[in-house]
Amino acid sequence: MNYTNSIKIAVNALKRNKTRSFLTMLGIIIGVASVIAMLAIGEGSKKSIQDQMSSMGTNMIFAMPGADMHHGVRQSKSTMESMDLKDVEEIEKLCPDLINVTPIVNSSGQAIYKNNNWPTTITGANPSYLNIRQYEISDGRNYTEKESKSFAKVCIIGHTIVKNLFPDGNNPIGQTIRFQNIPLKIIGIIKEKGENSMGEDQDDLIIAPFTCVQKRILAISHVNSIMASVTSEEVNDKAIEEMTLALRKSHKIKNGDDDDFNIRSQSEMVETFSSISDVLTILLGTIAGISLLIGGIGIMNIMYVSVTERTREIGLRLSVGGRSKDILTQFLIESILISIIGGIIGILLGLISSKMVSVFLNWPIVVLPMSVILSFIVCSFIGIFFGWYPARKAAGLNPIDALRYE
């Protein structure tokens, strides 16, 4: 059989019923466009979450006091005082895969400058805290180890603090703000980061020497948590094991007893959010894929109508020597053409839709080449699968009955 002629005949058949052919393609077009756009949105969201989590410190690992039992009552983590500077020293000594280890203490309160005030949080940490959290100084400088050890009343502030305490545009460097009546001299401003994936303002913070916050503001001897960065992501699990052993030794926990602390890593959080995003992406793709199935059913329906309308034509071709195989191929080619043309238009519409979502809704979009290729393959499969049965019916017609058909 001459496939070139078959394709020409199929194209002419589609041209004779342009409106019907287009409406048949519409299901495929919408289905393919939906799949590409939905997967692009899902993948874009996943990448956005990963980027924002990475901006908080990809190799970050932190230990926090765990809930403990006292006189039969389980205590809140916020009231636990099981960590101190000895733990930090033990970790620095026994954990070669950890760098930039720092104790952390936090306090909430009002930051005040002249007639302006702003409710915020102050974090007490060593100078290496900025390296762990990947903060950069946009103006001024970081405090030194000497200032940290001498209880120096200095601080670094984020852009949210700058906007609310210095609305007139004055340079904050060198100015003194008060936090819980403790004067703190501003020596640096952190480069703006914006909100993270959980909607938290990463610029609404004050960072000060650990000793200053611990002794002058909180008047405590313990630490709220311990934070460090791993030398590389490949040794993340090993670093967690090292920190666990160091803290168990420091806390004199016997073999078989439960830990009184919890250790988490940033990579665990990234994996958790990524897995959630993957599930949502699959869900979106599945919902969009249903429209592809509906489009395939539409093709089958129209091909049945086409077979009925062209029964006499089929009978005539069979009576002059046409083979059942030729009739089968003819109708199958028409079905595949409808599906592939609809798929190509759908791919273009999906790419345009994804771009429009990115531009007008400011939503992160990542179009995967695999989603485009997969959509095209699925379209071809739908054309064959849903066109086969009507084509088989056409090929199986009796020539005499077909010629008599009115």
Secondary structure as the mmCIF struct_conf table of DSSP 4:
data_model
#
loop_
_struct_conf.conf_type_id
_struct_conf.id
_struct_conf.beg_label_comp_id
_struct_conf.beg_label_asym_id
_struct_conf.beg_label_seq_id
_struct_conf.end_label_comp_id
_struct_conf.end_label_asym_id
_struct_conf.end_label_seq_id
HELX_RH_AL_P HELX_RH_AL_P1 TYR A 3 ARG A 16
TURN_TY1_P TURN_TY1_P1 ASN A 17 ASN A 17
HELX_RH_AL_P HELX_RH_AL_P2 LYS A 18 SER A 55
TURN_TY1_P TURN_TY1_P2 MET A 56 ASN A 59
STRN STRN1 MET A 60 PRO A 65
HELX_LH_PP_P HELX_LH_PP_P1 GLY A 66 ALA A 67
STRN STRN2 MET A 69 HIS A 70
TURN_TY1_P TURN_TY1_P3 HIS A 71 GLY A 72
STRN STRN3 VAL A 73 ARG A 74
HELX_LH_PP_P HELX_LH_PP_P2 GLN A 75 SER A 76
HELX_RH_3T_P HELX_RH_3T_P1 LYS A 77 THR A 79
HELX_RH_AL_P HELX_RH_AL_P3 LEU A 85 LEU A 94
TURN_TY1_P TURN_TY1_P4 PRO A 96 ASP A 97
STRN STRN4 LEU A 98 TYR A 113
TURN_TY1_P TURN_TY1_P5 LYS A 114 ASN A 115
STRN STRN5 ASN A 116 ALA A 125
TURN_TY1_P TURN_TY1_P6 PRO A 127 SER A 128
HELX_RH_AL_P HELX_RH_AL_P4 TYR A 129 ILE A 132
TURN_TY1_P TURN_TY1_P7 ARG A 133 GLN A 134
STRN STRN6 ILE A 137 GLY A 140
HELX_LH_PP_P HELX_LH_PP_P3 ASN A 142 THR A 144
HELX_RH_AL_P HELX_RH_AL_P5 GLU A 145 LYS A 149
TURN_TY1_P TURN_TY1_P8 SER A 150 PHE A 151
STRN STRN7 VAL A 154 ILE A 157
HELX_RH_AL_P HELX_RH_AL_P6 HIS A 159 LEU A 165
TURN_TY1_P TURN_TY1_P9 PRO A 167 ASP A 168
TURN_TY1_P TURN_TY1_P10 ILE A 173 GLY A 174
STRN STRN8 THR A 176 PHE A 179
TURN_TY1_P TURN_TY1_P11 GLN A 180 ASN A 181
STRN STRN9 ILE A 182 ILE A 190
HELX_LH_PP_P HELX_LH_PP_P4 LYS A 191 GLU A 192
STRN STRN10 GLU A 195 GLU A 195
TURN_TY1_P TURN_TY1_P12 SER A 197 MET A 198
BEND BEND1 GLY A 199 GLY A 199
STRN STRN11 ASP A 201 ASP A 201
TURN_TY1_P TURN_TY1_P13 GLN A 202 ASP A 203
BEND BEND2 ASP A 204 ASP A 204
STRN STRN12 ILE A 206 PRO A 209
HELX_RH_AL_P HELX_RH_AL_P7 PHE A 210 THR A 211
HELX_RH_PI_P HELX_RH_PI_P1 CYS A 212 LEU A 218
BEND BEND3 SER A 221 HIS A 222
BEND BEND4 ASN A 224 ASN A 224
STRN STRN13 SER A 225 VAL A 230
BEND BEND5 THR A 231 THR A 231
HELX_RH_3T_P HELX_RH_3T_P2 GLU A 233 VAL A 235
HELX_RH_AL_P HELX_RH_AL_P8 ASN A 236 SER A 250
TURN_TY1_P TURN_TY1_P14 HIS A 251 LYS A 252
HELX_LH_PP_P HELX_LH_PP_P5 ILE A 253 LYS A 254
TURN_TY1_P TURN_TY1_P15 ASN A 255 GLY A 256
BEND BEND6 ASP A 257 ASP A 257
HELX_LH_PP_P HELX_LH_PP_P6 ASP A 258 ASP A 259
BEND BEND7 ASP A 260 ASP A 260
STRN STRN14 PHE A 261 SER A 265
HELX_RH_AL_P HELX_RH_AL_P9 GLN A 266 GLU A 309
TURN_TY1_P TURN_TY1_P16 ARG A 310 ARG A 310
HELX_RH_AL_P HELX_RH_AL_P10 THR A 311 SER A 319
TURN_TY1_P TURN_TY1_P17 VAL A 320 GLY A 321
HELX_RH_AL_P HELX_RH_AL_P11 SER A 324 PHE A 360
BEND BEND8 LEU A 361 LEU A 361
HELX_RH_AL_P HELX_RH_AL_P12 PRO A 369 ALA A 395
TURN_TY1_P TURN_TY1_P18 GLY A 396 GLY A 396
HELX_RH_AL_P HELX_RH_AL_P13 PRO A 399 ARG A 404
#
